[in-house]
Amino acid sequence: MSLPSGTFQESYAQDMAIIRTRTQWVFLVLILVAVFTIPLYASNSLITLAIIIGITIISVQGLNILTGRCGQISMGHSGFMMVGGYASGILCAKFGVPFWVALPAAGIIAGLAGIIFGLPSLKIRGFYLVMATIGAYYIIHWLILQFQTVTGGVNGLAIPKATIFGINLNTSYVQGDPLSARYFYLVMIIAVISVYLAKNIIRTRSGRAFVAIRDNDLAAEVMGVNLFSYKLQAFFIGCVFAGVAGALSAQYLRFTNVDQFPFMDSVWFLGMLIVGGQGSVVGVIFGVVALKLLDQFAVLVGPSLVTAFHFKPTVGTGLSLILSGLIVILFLIFEPHGIVHFWERIKSWYRLWPFSN
């Protein structure tokens, strides 16, 4: 990583640090303060949107490791969120397991499911792997519907209130009362941890092996990279993130159903990677926030457009899909490296200043 002009590192530890300058620390603290003070002034709808964004960031960080870093395209990511949601719900509702135990357990169970469905990646790639992961989603969907006595089948599964060490995690908020937004803080803390873990995972030996496999798996194998091990590691890690996100989503609604994890979510997760920038941890945040805010914009503007231009009501309801699809197409054509590329250019300008021109 390059540094601002005139700034140097004097030790290996400094060179390996994620946050390396005082300016970066200041910006990080300001961002965290801005995020964690949202319940002090935000409405219930804004807090709900922030929670959805946080959960989505956790899930897409896993997909970024699997697809963005390792090159294993998955169209079944929402299926592994489904595994995590149901695993957490069953552990809490059927076996009385505390939520703080069920949450990581759901991630591990989803990771193990990822290993099972990741086995085809050892023999197939590209379009064929896409079809295999689509099949994985529908197999998971079918299995959950079949085991009705455990999962509730089409009726879904009610989940008890989450508590951590006796603290009730409310999902009803009172504006200006931060104590009523405990679930918001839980999601944001886990989202921050997921970003930190994802950033460090890609800097490990496994992270470097993932990139080698993504760029050229045959060349990686010749250099001694164990494709069997590292591809399954990528599926496991990516699906652990998805499982945790699914558990948080199910617990937030205190109910889980297969309709809560539609197949189209997997498609939009890939769209978020494209818009934000594949392979970039920060790009995931940019992509998720951009498309989720675009959805909200469409919800707010849609009825006005229908009234002003006398469109059919279906135009207003479909505006979100139209805008999101258009944005993804435009990024694929004009900026395939995503929003993070603009961010890198801004940072490069700052680091080279006053010689940036």
matplotlib code that plots the C-alpha trace (Angstrom):
import matplotlib.pyplot as plt

x = [0.0, 1.4, 1.6, 1.2, 4.2, 6.9, 5.4, 7.6, 7.3, 10.2, 9.3, 7.8, 4.8, 4.1, 4.3, 1.8, -0.7, -4.2, -4.5, -1.2, -1.4, -2.9, -5.3, -6.6, -7.3, -9.1, -11.3, -12.0, -13.0, -15.3, -17.0, -17.5, -18.9, -21.3, -22.5, -22.9, -24.8, -27.5, -30.1, -29.7, -31.4, -32.7, -36.3, -37.3, -37.2, -33.7, -32.5, -34.2, -32.4, -29.1, -29.6, -30.4, -27.3, -25.2, -26.5, -26.0, -22.4, -21.6, -23.1, -21.4, -18.0, -18.2, -19.2, -16.3, -13.8, -15.4, -16.0, -14.0, -10.8, -11.0, -12.9, -15.5, -18.7, -21.7, -25.3, -26.5, -25.3, -28.8, -29.3, -26.4, -28.0, -31.1, -29.1, -27.8, -31.2, -32.8, -29.9, -30.0, -33.8, -34.0, -31.2, -33.0, -36.6, -36.3, -33.3, -33.3, -29.7, -28.8, -28.6, -25.0, -24.1, -26.6, -25.1, -21.6, -23.0, -25.2, -22.2, -20.3, -23.2, -23.6, -19.8, -20.1, -23.0, -20.8, -18.0, -20.5, -21.9, -18.4, -17.1, -18.2, -15.8, -12.9, -14.0, -16.0, -15.7, -17.3, -20.8, -21.0, -20.1, -22.8, -25.4, -24.1, -24.5, -28.0, -28.8, -27.4, -29.9, -32.9, -31.7, -31.4, -34.8, -36.4, -34.9, -36.1, -39.6, -39.5, -38.5, -41.6, -41.5, -38.2, -38.3, -42.1, -42.1, -44.1, -45.4, -41.9, -40.5, -41.1, -38.0, -37.9, -36.5, -32.7, -30.9, -27.1, -26.1, -29.6, -29.7, -32.8, -32.0, -35.1, -36.2, -38.7, -37.1, -37.9, -36.3, -33.6, -33.4, -30.1, -31.0, -34.0, -31.6, -29.5, -30.0, -28.7, -25.5, -25.2, -25.5, -23.1, -20.5, -20.6, -20.4, -17.3, -15.8, -16.6, -14.9, -11.8, -11.7, -12.2, -9.4, -7.1, -8.1, -7.1, -3.7, -3.0, -1.4, -4.8, -5.8, -2.8, -3.6, -7.2, -5.9, -3.6, -6.5, -8.7, -6.0, -5.0, -5.8, -3.5, -0.6, -1.4, -1.5, 1.9, 3.3, 2.2, -1.2, -3.5, -6.7, -8.8, -7.9, -8.1, -11.3, -13.1, -11.6, -13.0, -16.5, -16.3, -15.3, -17.7, -20.6, -19.7, -20.2, -23.5, -24.7, -24.0, -25.9, -28.8, -29.0, -29.0, -31.7, -33.9, -33.5, -34.3, -37.7, -38.1, -39.3, -37.7, -39.3, -37.8, -39.4, -37.2, -34.2, -35.2, -32.9, -32.8, -30.9, -27.9, -28.1, -28.1, -25.2, -23.1, -24.4, -23.2, -19.7, -19.7, -20.9, -18.5, -15.5, -14.8, -12.0, -12.1, -13.3, -14.1, -15.7, -18.2, -19.3, -19.6, -21.6, -24.1, -24.7, -25.1, -27.7, -29.6, -29.9, -30.9, -33.7, -34.9, -34.7, -36.9, -39.4, -39.7, -39.7, -41.8, -45.3, -44.5, -43.4, -46.5, -48.7, -46.7, -46.4, -49.6, -47.5, -49.1, -48.6, -46.4, -43.8, -43.5, -43.2, -40.6, -38.5, -36.1, -35.3, -35.0, -32.6, -30.5, -30.2, -29.3, -26.6, -25.1, -25.0, -23.5, -20.7, -20.0, -19.6, -17.9, -16.3, -15.9, -13.6, -16.4, -16.8, -13.6, -11.6, -12.8, -11.8, -8.4, -7.9, -8.8, -6.4, -3.6, -4.1, -3.9, -0.8, 1.0, 0.0, 1.6, 3.0, -0.3, -0.5]
y = [0.0, 3.4, 6.2, 10.0, 11.9, 12.2, 9.5, 6.4, 3.3, 2.3, -1.2, -4.4, -4.1, -0.6, -1.8, -4.6, -2.5, -2.0, 1.5, 3.1, 6.9, 9.3, 10.6, 7.1, 6.7, 10.0, 9.0, 5.6, 7.0, 9.6, 6.9, 4.6, 7.5, 8.5, 4.9, 4.1, 7.3, 6.7, 5.6, 9.0, 10.9, 8.3, 7.2, 3.5, 3.2, 4.5, 2.2, -0.7, 0.2, 0.4, -3.1, -4.5, -2.9, -4.3, -7.8, -7.6, -6.3, -9.4, -11.8, -10.1, -10.0, -13.8, -13.8, -11.4, -13.9, -16.8, -15.0, -11.8, -13.3, -17.0, -16.7, -19.3, -17.8, -18.6, -18.0, -19.8, -17.5, -16.7, -20.5, -20.6, -17.6, -19.8, -22.6, -20.1, -18.6, -22.0, -23.5, -20.6, -20.7, -24.5, -24.3, -21.5, -22.6, -26.4, -27.0, -23.8, -22.9, -19.3, -16.9, -16.1, -19.8, -20.4, -17.5, -18.8, -22.4, -21.3, -19.9, -23.1, -25.2, -23.0, -23.4, -27.2, -27.0, -24.8, -27.5, -30.1, -28.0, -26.7, -30.1, -29.7, -26.7, -29.2, -30.5, -27.6, -23.9, -20.9, -21.4, -25.0, -23.9, -21.2, -23.8, -26.1, -23.3, -22.5, -26.2, -26.0, -23.2, -25.1, -28.3, -26.5, -24.9, -28.3, -30.0, -27.3, -27.7, -31.5, -31.6, -29.9, -31.3, -29.5, -26.5, -25.8, -26.3, -23.7, -22.2, -21.2, -21.2, -18.8, -17.8, -16.6, -13.3, -13.1, -12.4, -12.2, -12.7, -11.7, -8.6, -8.5, -7.5, -5.5, -5.1, -2.3, 1.2, 4.5, 7.4, 9.1, 6.1, 4.2, 1.4, 0.5, -0.1, -3.0, -5.2, -2.4, -2.2, -6.0, -6.1, -3.2, -4.7, -8.0, -6.1, -4.3, -7.6, -9.2, -6.4, -6.7, -10.5, -10.3, -7.7, -10.0, -13.3, -11.9, -11.1, -14.6, -17.5, -18.8, -15.3, -15.2, -18.8, -17.7, -14.9, -17.4, -19.7, -16.9, -15.7, -19.1, -22.3, -24.4, -22.2, -22.1, -25.9, -26.1, -23.7, -26.1, -24.6, -27.4, -26.6, -29.2, -27.6, -23.9, -24.0, -25.8, -23.3, -20.4, -22.1, -22.7, -19.1, -17.5, -19.6, -18.9, -15.2, -16.0, -18.2, -15.6, -13.0, -15.4, -16.0, -12.3, -11.7, -14.5, -13.3, -9.7, -10.8, -13.4, -15.7, -17.6, -18.8, -19.9, -16.8, -14.7, -15.8, -15.5, -16.6, -13.1, -12.0, -14.1, -12.2, -8.8, -9.8, -10.3, -7.0, -5.3, -6.8, -5.4, -2.0, -1.8, -3.6, -7.3, -8.4, -5.3, -5.3, -1.6, -2.1, -4.5, -1.7, 0.8, -1.6, -2.7, 0.9, 2.2, -0.4, -0.4, 3.4, 3.2, 0.8, 3.3, 6.1, 4.1, 3.4, 7.1, 8.4, 5.6, 6.8, 10.4, 9.3, 7.2, 10.2, 12.8, 10.8, 8.7, 5.5, 2.1, 1.2, -1.7, 0.9, 2.3, -1.0, -2.2, 1.0, -0.4, -3.4, -1.2, 1.3, -1.5, -3.4, -0.3, 0.7, -2.8, -2.7, 0.8, -0.3, -3.4, -1.3, 1.9, 1.0, -2.8, -2.1, -0.6, 2.4, 1.4, 2.4, 6.0, 5.8, 4.5, 7.4, 9.9, 8.3, 8.2, 11.9, 12.6, 10.5, 12.1, 15.7, 18.2, 16.3, 14.7, 16.9]
z = [0.0, -1.0, 1.6, 1.3, -0.1, 2.6, 4.9, 5.6, 7.7, 9.9, 10.9, 9.5, 11.9, 10.7, 7.1, 7.7, 9.7, 8.2, 9.6, 8.9, 9.3, 11.8, 9.0, 8.4, 12.2, 12.3, 9.3, 10.8, 14.2, 12.5, 10.4, 13.4, 15.5, 12.6, 12.3, 16.0, 16.8, 14.2, 16.8, 18.5, 15.7, 13.1, 12.6, 12.8, 9.0, 8.9, 11.6, 9.8, 6.6, 8.5, 9.9, 6.5, 5.1, 7.9, 7.5, 3.7, 4.1, 6.3, 3.6, 0.6, 2.4, 2.3, -1.4, -2.1, -0.6, -2.6, -5.9, -5.8, -4.4, -5.3, -8.6, -7.7, -8.9, -6.7, -7.5, -4.4, -1.7, -0.4, 0.0, 2.5, 4.3, 4.5, 6.1, 8.7, 9.4, 9.9, 11.8, 14.3, 14.5, 15.1, 17.7, 19.6, 19.2, 19.3, 21.6, 23.7, 22.7, 23.7, 20.8, 21.4, 20.9, 18.0, 16.0, 15.4, 15.2, 12.4, 10.6, 11.0, 9.8, 6.7, 6.1, 6.2, 3.8, 1.6, 1.6, 0.5, -2.4, -3.1, -4.1, -7.7, -8.0, -8.0, -11.5, -13.0, -13.4, -15.1, -16.4, -15.1, -11.6, -11.8, -12.7, -9.9, -7.3, -8.6, -8.1, -4.5, -3.7, -4.9, -3.2, 0.1, -0.5, -1.2, 1.8, 4.2, 2.9, 3.2, 6.9, 8.1, 11.6, 12.3, 9.9, 9.8, 6.1, 4.1, 7.4, 8.5, 12.0, 14.9, 16.8, 20.4, 21.4, 21.4, 24.6, 25.2, 28.9, 30.0, 27.9, 25.7, 22.1, 21.2, 17.6, 18.4, 18.5, 20.2, 18.4, 20.4, 22.8, 22.1, 24.6, 22.3, 19.4, 20.9, 17.9, 15.7, 17.7, 17.6, 13.8, 13.4, 15.7, 13.8, 10.5, 11.7, 12.8, 9.5, 7.6, 9.8, 9.4, 5.6, 5.3, 7.3, 5.6, 2.1, 3.5, 4.8, 2.9, 2.0, 0.7, -1.6, -2.8, -3.5, -5.8, -7.6, -8.2, -9.5, -11.9, -13.3, -11.4, -13.6, -13.0, -9.3, -9.1, -10.9, -8.3, -5.5, -4.5, -3.4, -5.4, -3.4, -0.1, -1.0, -3.1, -0.2, 2.2, 0.1, 0.1, 3.8, 4.7, 2.3, 3.6, 7.2, 6.6, 4.8, 7.6, 10.2, 8.1, 7.6, 11.4, 12.1, 9.5, 10.9, 14.4, 13.5, 12.1, 14.9, 12.1, 9.3, 6.0, 2.7, 1.1, 3.3, 1.2, -2.4, -5.2, -6.7, -3.6, -4.8, -8.2, -6.5, -4.2, -7.3, -8.6, -5.4, -6.0, -9.5, -8.5, -5.5, -7.0, -6.9, -4.6, -2.5, 1.1, 1.0, -2.4, -0.8, 1.5, -1.4, -3.5, -0.7, 0.4, -3.2, -4.3, -1.0, -1.1, -4.7, -3.6, -1.1, -3.6, -6.0, -3.3, -2.5, -6.1, -7.7, -6.6, -7.7, -11.1, -11.6, -10.7, -12.6, -15.9, -15.6, -15.7, -14.8, -11.1, -12.1, -13.3, -9.8, -8.1, -10.6, -10.6, -8.1, -10.3, -13.4, -11.7, -10.0, -13.3, -15.2, -12.7, -12.8, -16.7, -16.7, -14.3, -16.3, -19.5, -18.2, -14.9, -14.4, -11.4, -9.5, -7.2, -5.3, -8.5, -8.0, -4.4, -5.2, -7.7, -5.0, -2.5, -5.2, -5.8, -2.0, -1.5, -4.4, -3.5, -4.1, -7.1, -8.2, -11.2]

ax = plt.figure().add_subplot(projection="3d")
ax.plot(x, y, z, "-o")
ax.set_aspect("equal")
plt.show()
